[in-house]
Amino acid sequence: MFEILRNHTFRRLFTAQVVTLIGTGLLTVALGLLAYDLAGADAGAVLGVALAIKMVAYVVVAPVAAAVTDRLPQRLLLVGADVVRAVVAALLPLVDQPWQIYVLIFVLQSASATFTPAFQSVIPSVLTEERDYTRGLSLSRVAYDLESLLSPILAAALLTVMTYNYLFLGTVVGFALSASLVVVTLLPKTVTRDPSVPLLHRITLGARVMFARPVLRGLLAMNLVVAAATGLVLVNTIVYVRDLLDGSNAEVAVALSIYGGGSMFVALTLPRILDRIADRRVMLTGCVVVPVGLAATVGLLLTDPAPGMGWAMLAVIWLTLGAGTSLINTPSAQLLRYESTASDRNAVFTAQFSLSHACFFFTYLVAGWVGATEGQAAAAVVLAILATLAALVAVRVWPVGTKPSTEAVLLEGV
């Protein structure tokens, strides 16, 4: 898989992705500490609003930004977004009111909602061979998983020798390095858009393409399967570890790392599997694994296991959920590449980015509010049902033997 890094363009873009992820990870830790300084015991409320703002930016701003900037050169768009993010990160240590955090986070996440889909849509034009692209996707998935594992450890190590405000400086450096790498990278030529196409048509283009094609309709349903597992794990791991297993904050981090480890293991092994097995079968396997893992979580919550047994059960379930989500996530960009053309690729990647985060926003609310009001077992039951129904929809709307869009394939070769 790592031989793909011999491609100079991809290597620079992948390095830009890695340094951006590290910077974002440091920002997450620093933002939590800043919120605690400003709001004390109400820091959770501040972070909750910040998370909601992030999701609004991802769901609403992403397609609008993609449509408004679709005539800009990709290099200018990516570098501009990185510069905006670096400036905002530099300003965050200066705030002294929660509302200032909200404004800056909205600007930063709007820039991220512009950068990420554009960045993802460039890669298919860099790695034109299917085998190379599959390995590039797996390497990208590994980078995301490693960030979730290593960024908190790096932040903890840095906090032993500096105050948290310096973590924001690390974020600035990450975005600046990313911009520098993009500047020196030769990117594929941007397809010229027709200036007469109305703005609303451009904003909705990606979503219309996704709903029009059976394969992408299946992917939309699978987004909810992934979101069900992700919502449960990210929102309620701390509750399970602290209350159910009487664990510590450090053990919360261990549990989250187990989930990330399951995802990373699949991402590392999937390229060879995808050489032999169709995307549909691999992704639908993930759609089976996730509801099973969620159902097992219900069983764990309804029993009263001994501490050692409870930890073992949670570890196996979280490993399973991580693997199941990666079986869906890793090949998903391959489907977007198959089902898009050079002219609508950025719009399709943006629609996937926006609509998948809409699913996350929904399942975060379900995991949090149902868990708090009706009990953790009820939240797990609801998410397991949602994942099962979404998996059945995916099977239904993505029939066996459905090939990549003929129009997309033909136009890609022009």
Order of alpha helices (4+ residues) and beta strands (2+ residues): alpha-alpha-alpha-alpha-alpha-alpha-alpha-alpha-alpha-alpha-alpha-alpha-alpha-alpha-alpha-alpha
